[in-house]
Amino acid sequence: MPKSLVLKQAYGPVVPVITTPLANGAIPVETMREHLKKIEAGWLRDRVNAADDSFYMDLKRAIDTPPEPSQTGAKRLKRQNRRQTAAKTLQFPFRQIAAAPMLLRRTLARTAGTDRCYFHGSHTQLDKPDRFAWLGTEDMSSIFLIHDAIPVDYPEFCSPGSAERHHRRLKTVSDRADLIIVNSAATEAAVSRYIRQQGWRVPRTQVVHLGVDGWFAPARIEASPKPQSPYFVCVGTIEPRKNLMFLFNVWRGLVERFGEATPKLVLVGRRGWENENIVDVLERSREIGPHLVEVADLSDLGLSALIRGARALLAPSLVEGFSLPVAEALALGTPVIASDIAVHREISEERAMLLGTVDGPAWVNAIAAIASPDGAIRDEWAGRASGYVPMSWERHVQQAMAAIGEVRAGRN
């Protein structure tokens, strides 16, 4: 969680609202601020550089270890999931949970008639419209952040039931939103198109790109040790829409070309859903298994050091709402090879090498060229990336608040 998202009073008094399966309520702002600080500390793990993180150093050794021809499946590194840790250590006090509905009612009564708004920053509970019925009784603007329309546009890439849940989420937003904030123009087009197809009201929509954290800046990680062996990185949940089966076939082409000298492919992310074929390769492949490393729950600093040292970041996804790893890699000056889809064209600003989602020979040739020992092609694309200016979280908040301010002004 970026520091800029820790609750501040810069835009007026803030009341953190929780939407649970049982009730809506409010949590004291100091409690929420401490909660967010703990989450942020968990992602950063309070490291000065990646050498202080033993888990990152284990990953570095796994990359630098020569491939073992008899190895079956990828080298897999795991540690306790931070979400599981958070579930155990970041519970709100029971008394505050019990008192939350009353605190919300008192706050609404106290602020009646004032300039106020409600902001919902996730998809959580949006598929339960009754959780938001209270907004219809209050005179305030309602703003919702929507990340994508993937479950309704591409249900084959998601877990069973996801399409229907997202359908209900978008209906809730259509009914309640004065403003939808989306993370990309690609998401704006998809969400608006779907809502319009249903014959629903299309609220005003504002595009605000996601921010890149300050840890993804070259100066912040210069002291961090990087693997010496050539490797490529792919970041994201291990699921079908990431097009990993295609990427594995690309690696087969590289193994045919380079044999034991094939660079490592490091997959960073938790295992998701509908991914049985992908997991079969990760656990059983003898052909490319020795050249694969699977890792999850890196600290932000460890991830930034890993991307910085890679020959390139690979993003072969079939569809994305935003694609933060592409922005993070470009911010670090790391070359990017990505699928030629709308959101990658939007956020890469012609600084990434964009290739067809099923053009295997083109991907093999591009990766081989960037992995070349002479470094000429990598230097060319690193040079393109070096001019990239990412959205910061501070600017993200400023742009979002400017859009919210316009909506609030329109109601007055």
Summary of the structure (lengths in Angstrom):
residues: 412
radius of gyration: 22.7
end to end distance: 33.2
largest distance: 71.7
contacts: 1311
relative contact order: 0.14
helix: 50%
strand: 13%
